[in-house]
Amino acid sequence: MKQFLHYFFGKGDEVEFVNFSLAHILPILLTATLIFLIFCFRKQLRNSSRADSTLRWILAFAMICSEMSYYWRLVGVPSLGPNPIDHLPITVCGWAIVFGSYMIVTKSQSLFDFVYFWVFAGTIFALITPTVISYTGPTRFRYYQFWLEHTLGYIAIFYLMFVHKMRPTLRSLVKSYAGLATLAVVAYAANTILGPGANYLFMARPEDTPSILDILPPIFALRILIMAAAVTVLFVLAYLPWLLMDRKAKKAAKATVPAKSKQ
């Protein structure tokens, strides 16, 4: 039993996870299915306070446990060991899931403003190329912890949008962008202080395993500039559907005014 637990909570010496394999695509498909079911039953959930409250608490509990279990695993497996170079809580995904757990319980618009953009613009690269789990496949705990941490945020966001009709605003875009910039400053300081090996927010260098960030140049200033531009584009794209809907609604409202005046 001890040997199994050591294996399950540990990591491999060779690459176990392959990008765009079934182990990669299946968690994304399951997440999309759950979001679709939430959309289908949104009215029933909205009209049942008990079911709504129960689901939100379950989701919040799963979110906070998925994040905290990452650190519990490090403490429980001596061979892994907590390491300030790799394991400080300076990640967009981590903070998005922590904020999201409180957001879903309290239905906080302020937290929704942050989580919406941090999830859609900050975690998308982790879903495309989950480089941090290259050495942990479906037979290991870290695989499941990673996918729960990186998909539950999407489920929480869509739940509040579909069931509670929450939405971001242009002001929330600016606020969440400023928050992300602040986290980037913290990451830069940590990378500088800790020295070689520290790579929070992937700002210092490409990862050892293949990822979408491999296309970035090694020159620090150029790397940061491209990352900032990419994040800006992703923030704008995340807000674009709402912008288009607002413009459509305004046009529809203007079109009804002449029709009423003629009557």
C-alpha positions in Angstrom: 0.0 0.0 0.0 2.8 2.4 0.9 4.5 1.7 -2.4 1.3 2.4 -4.3 0.7 5.7 -2.5 4.3 6.7 -3.1 3.7 6.0 -6.8 0.3 7.6 -7.0 1.3 10.9 -5.3 4.7 11.0 -6.9 5.9 11.8 -10.4 7.6 9.8 -13.1 11.2 10.0 -14.3 10.1 10.0 -18.0 7.3 11.8 -19.9 4.0 10.2 -19.2 1.6 12.8 -20.5 1.3 13.5 -24.3 -0.3 16.7 -25.6 -3.5 16.2 -27.6 -3.8 12.6 -26.6 -7.0 11.1 -25.1 -5.7 12.0 -21.6 -5.5 15.6 -22.8 -8.8 15.9 -24.7 -11.1 13.9 -22.4 -11.0 16.3 -19.4 -11.8 19.2 -21.7 -14.7 17.4 -23.3 -16.0 16.4 -19.8 -15.8 20.1 -18.8 -17.7 21.2 -21.9 -20.4 18.6 -21.2 -20.9 19.8 -17.7 -21.2 23.4 -18.9 -23.7 22.4 -21.5 -25.8 20.6 -18.8 -25.7 23.7 -16.6 -27.0 25.7 -19.6 -29.8 23.2 -20.2 -30.9 23.2 -16.6 -30.2 26.8 -15.8 -33.9 27.7 -15.2 -34.5 24.8 -12.9 -31.4 25.7 -10.9 -32.4 29.4 -10.8 -35.9 28.4 -9.4 -34.6 26.0 -6.8 -32.6 27.8 -4.1 -31.8 24.5 -2.4 -30.3 22.9 -5.5 -28.5 26.0 -6.4 -27.0 26.5 -3.0 -25.9 22.8 -2.7 -24.2 22.8 -6.1 -22.4 26.1 -5.4 -21.1 24.8 -2.1 -20.0 21.5 -3.7 -18.2 23.4 -6.5 -16.5 25.7 -4.0 -15.3 22.8 -1.9 -14.0 21.0 -4.9 -12.2 24.1 -6.1 -10.4 24.9 -2.8 -9.5 21.3 -2.2 -8.0 21.0 -5.7 -5.8 23.9 -5.1 -4.8 23.1 -1.5 -4.1 19.4 -2.3 -1.3 20.5 -4.5 0.6 21.7 -1.4 -0.6 18.9 0.8 0.9 16.5 -1.7 4.2 18.2 -1.5 4.3 18.0 2.3 3.2 14.4 2.3 5.7 13.1 -0.2 9.2 13.7 1.1 10.9 13.1 -2.2 9.0 16.0 -3.7 9.4 18.4 -0.9 8.1 22.0 -0.9 10.6 24.2 -2.8 10.4 28.0 -3.0 11.9 27.9 -6.5 8.9 26.0 -7.8 6.1 26.0 -5.2 5.3 29.5 -4.0 1.6 30.5 -4.6 2.4 32.8 -7.5 0.2 31.5 -10.3 -2.7 32.9 -12.2 -4.5 29.5 -12.1 -4.0 29.1 -8.4 -5.4 32.5 -7.4 -8.2 32.2 -9.9 -9.4 29.0 -8.3 -9.0 30.4 -4.7 -11.0 33.6 -5.7 -13.4 31.4 -7.6 -14.3 29.3 -4.6 -15.3 32.3 -2.6 -17.0 33.9 -5.7 -19.3 30.9 -6.3 -20.4 30.7 -2.6 -21.0 34.5 -2.2 -22.0 35.2 -5.8 -19.6 38.2 -5.5 -19.5 40.4 -8.6 -16.2 41.9 -7.5 -14.6 38.4 -7.5 -16.4 37.5 -10.7 -14.7 40.5 -12.4 -11.3 39.0 -11.6 -12.0 35.4 -12.1 -13.7 35.8 -15.4 -10.7 37.3 -17.1 -8.1 35.4 -15.3 -9.7 32.1 -16.2 -10.4 32.9 -19.9 -7.2 34.8 -20.5 -4.8 33.4 -17.9 -5.4 29.6 -17.9 -6.0 29.0 -21.6 -2.3 28.2 -22.3 -2.3 25.6 -19.5 -5.2 23.8 -21.2 -3.5 23.9 -24.7 -0.2 22.7 -23.5 -0.3 21.3 -19.9 3.5 21.3 -19.6 3.6 21.1 -15.8 2.1 17.6 -15.8 4.4 16.1 -18.5 5.8 13.6 -15.9 2.5 12.6 -14.4 -0.1 10.7 -16.4 -3.6 9.4 -15.6 -2.2 6.9 -13.1 -1.0 9.7 -10.8 -2.8 12.1 -8.4 -1.2 15.3 -9.9 -2.9 14.6 -13.2 -6.4 14.8 -11.6 -5.4 17.7 -9.4 -4.2 19.7 -12.4 -7.4 19.2 -14.4 -9.7 19.9 -11.6 -7.8 23.1 -10.8 -7.8 24.2 -14.4 -11.4 23.3 -15.4 -13.5 24.0 -12.3 -12.9 27.7 -12.8 -14.6 27.6 -16.2 -17.5 25.6 -14.7 -17.9 28.2 -11.9 -17.9 31.1 -14.3 -20.4 29.6 -16.7 -22.6 28.6 -13.7 -22.8 32.2 -12.5 -23.4 33.5 -16.1 -26.1 31.0 -17.0 -27.9 30.6 -13.6 -27.4 34.0 -12.0 -27.0 36.1 -15.1 -23.7 37.6 -14.0 -21.4 39.3 -16.6 -18.2 41.3 -16.9 -17.9 44.9 -17.7 -15.3 47.2 -19.3 -14.4 48.4 -15.8 -13.9 44.8 -14.6 -11.6 44.2 -17.6 -9.3 47.1 -16.5 -9.5 46.1 -12.8 -8.6 42.4 -13.5 -5.8 43.5 -16.0 -4.3 45.7 -13.3 -4.5 42.8 -10.8 -2.7 40.5 -13.2 0.0 43.1 -13.8 0.5 43.3 -10.0 0.9 39.5 -9.9 3.4 39.7 -12.7 5.5 42.2 -10.7 5.5 39.8 -7.8 6.5 36.9 -10.1 9.3 39.0 -11.5 10.6 39.9 -8.0 10.4 36.2 -7.0 12.3 35.1 -10.1 15.0 37.7 -9.5 15.4 37.0 -5.7 15.4 33.2 -6.0 17.7 33.2 -9.0 18.3 30.4 -11.5 15.5 27.8 -11.6 12.7 30.2 -10.6 10.3 30.7 -13.4 7.0 32.0 -12.0 4.4 32.9 -14.7 6.9 31.5 -17.2 8.5 34.9 -17.3 12.1 33.9 -16.9 12.5 31.2 -19.6 10.7 28.5 -21.6 9.9 25.3 -19.7 12.0 22.2 -20.1 9.1 20.3 -21.6 7.3 21.4 -24.8 4.7 24.1 -24.5 3.1 26.9 -26.5 5.4 29.3 -24.8 8.4 27.8 -26.6 7.7 30.2 -29.5 8.8 33.1 -27.3 12.3 34.5 -27.6 14.8 34.0 -24.8 15.6 37.7 -24.6 13.8 38.9 -21.4 12.5 42.3 -22.6 11.2 41.0 -25.8 9.7 37.9 -24.1 7.8 40.1 -21.6 6.6 42.4 -24.3 5.2 39.6 -26.4 3.5 38.0 -23.4 1.9 41.3 -22.4 0.6 41.8 -25.9 -0.8 38.3 -26.0 -2.5 38.7 -22.6 -4.0 42.0 -23.7 -5.4 40.4 -26.9 -6.9 37.5 -24.8 -8.5 40.0 -22.4 -10.1 41.9 -25.2 -11.3 38.6 -26.8 -12.8 37.5 -23.5 -14.8 40.8 -23.4 -15.6 41.0 -27.1 -18.9 38.8 -27.0 -20.3 41.1 -24.3 -19.3 44.2 -26.2 -21.0 43.0 -29.4 -24.1 42.0 -27.4 -24.2 45.5 -25.8 -23.9 47.2 -29.2 -26.7 45.0 -30.6 -28.9 45.8 -27.7 -28.3 49.5 -28.1 -29.2 49.3 -31.8 -32.3 47.4 -31.1 -33.3 50.0 -28.5 -32.8 52.9 -30.9 -34.8 51.1 -33.6 -37.8 50.8 -31.3 -37.9 54.5 -30.4 -39.0 55.8 -33.9 -41.5 53.0 -34.2 -43.1 54.0 -30.9 -43.1 57.7 -31.8 -45.0 57.1 -35.1 -47.8 55.4 -33.1 
